[in-house]
């Protein structure tokens, strides 16, 4: 039986201006694929290039152009029913995902997708915490951007909690899993969680953030996510006994829906960072097969390409999960030896990302609110474990969306961490056991306003919301209170001033 021809298409990340960004990966992969008995021809390797450093260019624009490029450059192969394997880096992942979702998953009449495998290296599937630093500061980070100022259109998508990323990922989570398979596409995420200290930017602590590769968090790369929908109860009119005055109350926030994405493959690669010639998951790959530091990456990619059926995919998902667990245990403690100074220790815990979006029942964005996390049987914020909170970002374009970065291991409780000599670096910690949160929205008075509410801390909410190496999207729907006195009709022709009208106590 003849070997099936393999076509490789590479798609780079954001603000790249030269296809040398792929380094030796295409050549190395080609050579090792041939050794592995795969039918890969140099003529069937395509190096993608797209424009991301102009402000007017957005992710949907790139995916539209990618669709045309595929039909233009791969038309003969497609006519011969030869599908391509796409290998992406960084922003290239969500770009190709947007194309796949837009032109094939959401378009049932489009037929079989010409892409058979999507292998994403350090993809920014849920964005990057670095995106909020802004164009000017990012362009100065030459270790990643080579002095090129990133375009605002793509940068807006990459900011944590963006509308574009929210839509793409909720669409994926709502997917029933049928998009994964021999007649669909096999998606994979390969990422690192190590920091290349030689290119750490002291002015931008995100470049050394635990739970990330210096640019993308493992939780933001992983496709395995959840979508929770919570709704505030319908307001109830009550009366204060002492003052005999009425008021509206809606204290409960109730879980209405929980969706889990299709099971997808994630592998954390040992000692790999996002970029750089030394540790970068793509750029550090050397042409020679004697380069053992990149062997894990190459083998993982080849294992992905070998998958031909859903059972094979599920088997690799399980293998990758097992390997990721081993890598994260092995890399739990990083020790930097300092000349004439005590050693520096970095504890690499597992992290979770939760993105909250607050809107009302009319779909209006609630842009001003406080979100308070709680724990314990009495839903007390003071009972959260010390060190659980890593970072918080409010999206600048969509301020109704806020991203929390949790130390998952601290939240769940950890064992004692010791170095190789048995020295205790961190004592065992007790987890939160329960999680809840309160919403204090504004405006909280006037003709149109909102009421505070909360979901009580529970073990179920903790388990549903925080998953290691993963992101959860939480949609919160508040009740918008509109009072009747916003608009009244008076009988007769007598004129009256109404600039001092009070809201009253009746809702529309």
N, C-alpha and C positions, 0 to 999 in steps of 0.2 A: 504493500500500500504506500503510495507516494506521500511524502511529508507535506503538511499544509504550509503554504507560504505565510510568513509573518511580516507584516508591514508595521514599522515603528514610526510614530509621529511624536515629536518632542515639543512641548509648549512651556515657555519660560515664565518668570514672575514679573513683578511690577517695576516700572522704571528701568527696564533693561534696554540697552541701546546697541548691543552687539551679540550675535549668536555664539560668540566664544563663551558666553555664560554657561553653556552646557558642558564646558571643559572636555575631559576625556571620556565622559560617561557613554555617549553614543558608540564610540569606537570600542571601548572595553566591553560593553554589553553585546555588541555585534560579535566580537571575538569569542566571548564565553558562551553565547547562544549557539554558535557554530560547534563548539566543543561539546555542548550539551545535546547535539543532534537536531537542532532547530534549523529550519530553512529560512534564513534571513539573508537578504542581499543588501549590499551597501546602497544600491539604487532605490531600495524600498525604505530608506531612512529619510525622514523629512524633518528639517529643523524649522519649527515655527518662529515667526517674528511678528509682534503686534505692537501697536503704539499705545502706550499708557501714560506718557509724560506730557500730554496736552490736556488742558482743563476741560475741553468740550467733550472728550472721549469718555464714555461710560461703559460699564461691564456689558450691558445688553448690546451696545454698538459693536464691541469686540466679538461677542458671540455670534452676532449677525454676519460680521465679516469672516469669522471662522467658518461659518456654514458655507459661504460662497467659496472660500479657499479650498475646503474639502471637495466641493463639487467640481471646482476647476482643476485642481492638481491631482485628485485621486479618482477621477471619473472612470478611467479605463479599468482600474482595479475594482471599483464598485460594480461596474457592469459585469465583471467576471466573478461577482459574489465573493471578493476578497475583502475582508474587513481589517481595520487597523487597530493596533494597540497604541493607546495614547499615554505618554509619560509626561507628567507636568511637574512644575516646581512652584511653590508659593502661590501667588495670585493666579497662576495658570490653572490651578485646580478648580476654583469657583468659576472661572471663565468657561472652561469646558463643561462643567456641571450645568451652568446656565444654558449653554447650547443644547446639551442633552435633554434637560428638562423642558426647555422652550420648544424645541423642534421635534422631539420624539416622545417623551413621556406625556406631555400635555397635548400632543397631536397624534391621536391614534390612527389617523389616516396616512401618516408618513411612512409606515412600513418599518422594516427592521433597521435599527441604527447601524450605520457603517462602522461605528466604533464597537469593538467587542470587549475591550478591557480598558479601564481607566485607572492608571496607577499614579497616585498623587504623592509627591515627595514634599513633606512639610507644607501642606496646603492651608491657605487662610480661609477655611470653610466658614468660620464664624467671625472672621476679621482678625485684626491685630491691635493690641493695646498701643503699639507704636504709632498707629495712624493718627491719633489725636494730638501728637506732638506738632503737627503742622508741616507744611511744605518746606519752609525755610530750614527748620531744624533737621528734618530728615535728609535734606540734600547735603547737609554738612557731615552726615554719617557716611563717610566715604568707604568704610568697610563693607557697606551693603549697597549704597546707591551711587557710588562713583562720582559724586558731585552733581548728579542729575536731579533736578527738582521734580518730584513726582506730580503727576497731573491731579487736579482737584476732583475730577469726576470719579476716577478710580479710587482715590483716597477716601472720598465720602462713602463709597461702598464698603471699604475695608475698615472703617471706624466701627468699633464694637456696638452692636445694637442698631445698625443701619436698616432702613426700610428694605433695601435690596437684599441684604443677607437674611433678614427675617423672612421675607417672602420665599426666597429660594429654599431655606431650611424647613419652613413649615410645610411647603409643598412636598419636600422629601420625606418628612416625618409622617405626613398623611398618606404616603405611598403604601400600597398594600404588599409590596415586596415583589410583585410580578415583573418589575423593571429589571430585577437582578436575575440573570440566567443566560442560557445559551441563545435565546431569541431576544434577549435584552442586552445588558452590559454588566460586566463584573467589576465593581468598584473596590479599590484598595487605598488605604492610607498608610504610608511609611513615614515616620517622623523621628526626630531626635529629641532629647530633653537635656542635652549637655550645653554648657556655656564655654565658648572659646574665650578664655580670659585675656588672650593677647589682643583681641579686638573689642573688648568691653569698653563701652562709652561711659566714663564716670559722670557725665552730665545727664545721662538717661538711664536710670536704674532698670527700666524695662529690659535693657539689653543683657542684664544678668539675672532676670527674674526666674526664680525656682518654678518648676512646672512648665517651663518653656524651653525653646531652643535658642533663645536670645531675640527672637522676632515673633514667632508664633507659639502660643500655648498648646500643649498636647490636647487639652480639652477643646480648643478652638479648631484644631485640625481634624479631630475625630468626627466621622459622619454619624456615629451612633448617638442619637439625641432623643429628647422628649419635649412634648408640648403640653403644658397644663393650662386649663382655662378656669378661672375663678370669677364668680359673680357676687356682687354685694346684694344682700337681701333687699326686698322691696321695703321702702321706708314705712314705718308705723308711727301714727300720731299718738303722743303720750301727753300726760298732764303732770306738772310739778305740784305736789300736794300743798306745800307751804305757800307758794306764790299763786297757786291756782292759774297757772299759765300753761299753754300747750306748746309742744315742740315735736320735732320729727326725729326719729331714731332708726338707725340701720346698722347695728354693730357687727353683724355676722358677714364674713366673707366665705363663700362656700365653693368647694371644688365641684365643677360641673363636668369636666372632661379631662382625660389623661390619654395621650397617644404616644406610643413608642415607635421610633423609626424602624425600618427593616434592619435585621441583623447585618452589620457590615464589618469588613476586615480592618483591623488596626494593629500595626506592629511598631513598637518603639525600638529604634536601632541604637545599639550601643555606641556611646561616645561620639554622637553626631550633633552638630549645631545647625543653624539655618543656612549660614553662608560662610565663605572664607575658604582659602586653599588648604588650610590645615585640617579643619574638622567639618566643613560644610557637607551636608548630606549629598549634594550633587557635585559641587566644585572640587571637593577633595578627592574624588575618584581618580585614580591613576590609570594610564593606559595598560600598563603591564599587569598580568595576572599574578605576579609576585607581590603585588601590593595587598597585603593581608588586611589592612585597616578598612578597606572598602569591600572586602569579600562578603560580609554580612548583608550589605546593601544590594550587591549584585545578585546574590543567591535569593534574597527576598523577592526582587523584581522577576527573576526567572521563575520562581515558584508561582508568582501571580500569573505570568504568561502561560504557564502550563495548565492552568485551570480551564476545563472545557465544559463541566457540568455543574449544576447546583449542589449536588452532594460533595463534589470535589471542592467547591467554594466553601461550603459549610465546614468541611474538614480543615481547610486552611485557616478559616476564621478561628477555630478552636486552637490550632497550633500557634497562630500568631498571639492569641490571648495568653497562652501558656508561656511563650517566649517573652512577651512583654512583662509579665509578672516576674519572671526570673531576672530580666534586665533591671527592672525598677528596684528589686530587692538588692541586687548587686551594686547598684549605683546609689543606694540610700544615703551613704555618707561619702562625701568627697573631701579629701584632705589636701590642702596646699601647704607645702613645706616652705617656710620662710627662713632665710639666712639670718642668724643671730636673733630671731624673734620667734615667739610661740607659733605653732601651726595654726592655720586658719581652717575652720571646718564649715562645710556647707551640707545641710541636711536636705536631701532631695525627696520630699514627700510627694504623694499624689495629690492632684488638685481637681476641683470641680468649678465650672463656670455656670452662673445662673443669670439670665437676662430677663429683667422685668419690663413689661410694657403696660402703662396705665392709661386706659381710655374709659369713656362713659358709654352708656347704652345707646347713645346717638352716634357713636363713633368719633366723638371729639377727643382730641388729645388732652390729657390732664398734665400740664407742663410743670406744675408746682406742687410738690408733695414731699413728705418725709416718709421713708420706709424704715421701720424699726424691726430688727430681727429679735426673736424671743426663743427661750428654751425653758425646760422644766415643766412640771405639772401645773404651775401657775402662770405660764407664759411670761416669764420674766427675762428681760434683756440682760440682766446682770448674771445670769446662769450660763451664758455661752462660754465655752472654754477659751482660755487665754491663748492667743496666737492663731485663732481660727481664721482671722480676716486678713486677706492678702492685698486686695485692691478694689477700688470702686471707680467706675467711669460713667458719667452721664453723656449720652450722645449729643453732640453740639447741634446737629441739624434737626434731630427728633428728640427733644428734651424729655418727652414722656417715656423714654427708654433709658434704663440704667442697668449697668452690668456689674455684678459682684463676682469676685474671684475668691473662692474658699479653699483653705487647706483641708482637703477631704480627710486626710489621716488624723489630723487634730480633731476635727468634728466628730469622727467616729471613735476616737481613742487609739492610742499608739503604745507599742511596746517600747522598752528602754532602748536607746541607741548608744552603742559603744564602738570604739575604734578597734583596730586590730590588736592593740595591746590590752584591751579590756577596760580602757578608760571610759567612764560614762560621759557622753556628750549631751544627752538629753534624757531626763527621767521619763518613765512611763507616764502617759497622760490619760485622763478619763474623758470620754467623749460627751457630746451634748445629749445624746439619747432621744431628744425631741427637737423639733424645729417648728417655729411659727413666725408670723410677722404681722405688724400693724401698718396701716396706711393712714397718714394724716394729710388729706388733700386740702388744697386751697384753690379758689376762695372758699372759706368755711362759713361765710355769712353773706347776706345781701339777697337780691331778687333771684339770682341764679347761683347756686353753690353746691358743695359736696359735703358729705358726712364721713367722719372717721369710721373705720371698720378694721376687723382683724380676723385671722384664721388662727385658732388656738394651736399651740405647739403640740405636735404629736410625732410618734415614731414613724407613722405611715408617711407623713409629709416629708420628714427627713429622708426616708428611704426613696421616695418618689422624686425628690428634687435633686439630691446630691448623689451623683454617680462618679466614681473615679475616672479621670481622664476624659470627661464628657461634659456636654453643655445641655442645660435645660432652659427652654423658653417658657416664661410664665406670663400669660395674658390676664390682666386684672381689669374687670369691668365694673366701674362704679356707677351708682345711680345719680343722675344729674337732676337736681331739684330746681324746678322752675315754678315761681309763685304766680298766682292768678293776677296779682296787681301789676304784673309786667304790662298787661294790656286790659283795659276796661272800656265798656261802652256806656255812656251816660245818656239818659233820656232827656229830651227837650233841647232847647237852644241856648240854655244858660251856660256861660263860660265859667270855668273853674281852673285855678292854678293846681298843678299836680307835681311841682318840683319837690315837695316835701312828703310825697306819698311813701308810706312804709310798705315793706313786702307783705305784711299780713301773716296769716298762718294757714292759708289754703293753697294747695298745689294745683297746677293745671292737670 
